[in-house]
């Protein structure tokens, strides 16, 4: 950090305790947890750096207002960054960084946990036992489906999608994948077979979504795609909620076209429709893909490292553009 003064860092959300202690040792902290938009802009202008959440949205008008202010960098505490207008940030001369890589394995683990939970109906089983109405073992009670030997379709073969596939090899699944660009090295490593998106939905028994956010992927998963799946198909989404039309998903689940789904992200997050919450064949998680102590600590410390370098006049290692 700058040796002659303690920089001022704005925090818009809680940080993992171990990382927070490091922040306190390095800087003056301004904690504005879940701020309203006007308060956020005012606080940003009065700080050297900020650690933001994916729900903190800053558009071109906001960055124009922040241009020439004290603010030097926004370190987004997430791998995604569609909440921030990068072109406007660059024009304002304000660095923006994110936290790639450190959450890859953790999020892939959560995707597998969700897949297994919906396949084996664990949430329904938990509710049955907690209700006090369980009467003991029955041969046809809560029959689920095995994942071993099934076809797993990965939609979005970035870091997390590829990690999901590698774990899948241990479950003996046949790997299919779709990505805007083919991944020859990934194919060679995992023997994954490249298919078009419609082919994935027609052939896979299990589908896991790992697409990034943005207008290109909004409602990428349509009612037509969902209607084309094989009987018994299960869908997992740990990527972006808006990649799936929520109403189309609800109808596919209601009518049994899709046997089940497990979701960590939602189209209108944090709002989740009552229709979706009422369905027994869907597992709902509160956006906890990276929620382990180790990963959240590493994410926060990565943000701090980017801040330190930006305030020292250097390019942050996870900068999303070049200011030079």
Secondary structure as the mmCIF struct_conf table of DSSP 4:
data_model
#
loop_
_struct_conf.conf_type_id
_struct_conf.id
_struct_conf.beg_label_comp_id
_struct_conf.beg_label_asym_id
_struct_conf.beg_label_seq_id
_struct_conf.end_label_comp_id
_struct_conf.end_label_asym_id
_struct_conf.end_label_seq_id
TURN_TY1_P TURN_TY1_P1 UNK A 3 UNK A 4
BEND BEND1 UNK A 5 UNK A 5
HELX_LH_PP_P HELX_LH_PP_P1 UNK A 6 UNK A 7
STRN STRN1 UNK A 8 UNK A 11
BEND BEND2 UNK A 12 UNK A 13
HELX_RH_AL_P HELX_RH_AL_P1 UNK A 17 UNK A 26
BEND BEND3 UNK A 27 UNK A 27
STRN STRN2 UNK A 28 UNK A 31
TURN_TY1_P TURN_TY1_P2 UNK A 33 UNK A 34
HELX_RH_AL_P HELX_RH_AL_P2 UNK A 37 UNK A 45
TURN_TY1_P TURN_TY1_P3 UNK A 46 UNK A 46
BEND BEND4 UNK A 47 UNK A 48
STRN STRN3 UNK A 49 UNK A 52
TURN_TY1_P TURN_TY1_P4 UNK A 54 UNK A 55
STRN STRN4 UNK A 58 UNK A 58
HELX_RH_AL_P HELX_RH_AL_P3 UNK A 60 UNK A 66
TURN_TY1_P TURN_TY1_P5 UNK A 67 UNK A 68
BEND BEND5 UNK A 69 UNK A 70
STRN STRN5 UNK A 73 UNK A 76
BEND BEND6 UNK A 77 UNK A 79
TURN_TY1_P TURN_TY1_P6 UNK A 82 UNK A 83
STRN STRN6 UNK A 84 UNK A 84
HELX_RH_AL_P HELX_RH_AL_P4 UNK A 86 UNK A 92
TURN_TY1_P TURN_TY1_P7 UNK A 93 UNK A 93
STRN STRN7 UNK A 95 UNK A 97
BEND BEND7 UNK A 101 UNK A 101
TURN_TY1_P TURN_TY1_P8 UNK A 102 UNK A 103
HELX_RH_AL_P HELX_RH_AL_P5 UNK A 104 UNK A 119
TURN_TY1_P TURN_TY1_P9 UNK A 120 UNK A 121
HELX_RH_AL_P HELX_RH_AL_P6 UNK A 122 UNK A 131
TURN_TY1_P TURN_TY1_P10 UNK A 132 UNK A 132
BEND BEND8 UNK A 136 UNK A 136
TURN_TY1_P TURN_TY1_P11 UNK A 139 UNK A 142
TURN_TY1_P TURN_TY1_P12 UNK A 148 UNK A 149
HELX_LH_PP_P HELX_LH_PP_P2 UNK A 150 UNK A 150
STRN STRN8 UNK A 151 UNK A 155
BEND BEND9 UNK A 158 UNK A 158
HELX_RH_AL_P HELX_RH_AL_P7 UNK A 159 UNK A 169
TURN_TY1_P TURN_TY1_P13 UNK A 170 UNK A 172
HELX_LH_PP_P HELX_LH_PP_P3 UNK A 173 UNK A 173
STRN STRN9 UNK A 174 UNK A 178
BEND BEND10 UNK A 180 UNK A 181
HELX_RH_AL_P HELX_RH_AL_P8 UNK A 184 UNK A 190
STRN STRN10 UNK A 193 UNK A 194
HELX_RH_AL_P HELX_RH_AL_P9 UNK A 197 UNK A 203
BEND BEND11 UNK A 205 UNK A 205
STRN STRN11 UNK A 206 UNK A 209
BEND BEND12 UNK A 214 UNK A 214
TURN_TY1_P TURN_TY1_P14 UNK A 215 UNK A 219
STRN STRN12 UNK A 221 UNK A 221
HELX_RH_AL_P HELX_RH_AL_P10 UNK A 223 UNK A 227
TURN_TY1_P TURN_TY1_P15 UNK A 228 UNK A 228
BEND BEND13 UNK A 229 UNK A 229
HELX_LH_PP_P HELX_LH_PP_P4 UNK A 230 UNK A 230
TURN_TY1_P TURN_TY1_P16 UNK A 231 UNK A 232
STRN STRN13 UNK A 234 UNK A 237
BEND BEND14 UNK A 239 UNK A 239
HELX_RH_3T_P HELX_RH_3T_P1 UNK A 241 UNK A 243
STRN STRN14 UNK A 244 UNK A 244
HELX_RH_AL_P HELX_RH_AL_P11 UNK A 246 UNK A 254
TURN_TY1_P TURN_TY1_P17 UNK A 255 UNK A 256
BEND BEND15 UNK A 257 UNK A 258
STRN STRN15 UNK A 260 UNK A 263
BEND BEND16 UNK A 264 UNK A 264
TURN_TY1_P TURN_TY1_P18 UNK A 267 UNK A 270
HELX_RH_AL_P HELX_RH_AL_P12 UNK A 274 UNK A 278
TURN_TY1_P TURN_TY1_P19 UNK A 280 UNK A 281
STRN STRN16 UNK A 282 UNK A 284
BEND BEND17 UNK A 287 UNK A 287
TURN_TY1_P TURN_TY1_P20 UNK A 289 UNK A 290
BEND BEND18 UNK A 292 UNK A 292
HELX_RH_AL_P HELX_RH_AL_P13 UNK A 293 UNK A 311
TURN_TY1_P TURN_TY1_P21 UNK A 312 UNK A 313
BEND BEND19 UNK A 314 UNK A 314
TURN_TY1_P TURN_TY1_P22 UNK A 317 UNK A 318
STRN STRN17 UNK A 319 UNK A 319
BEND BEND20 UNK A 320 UNK A 321
#
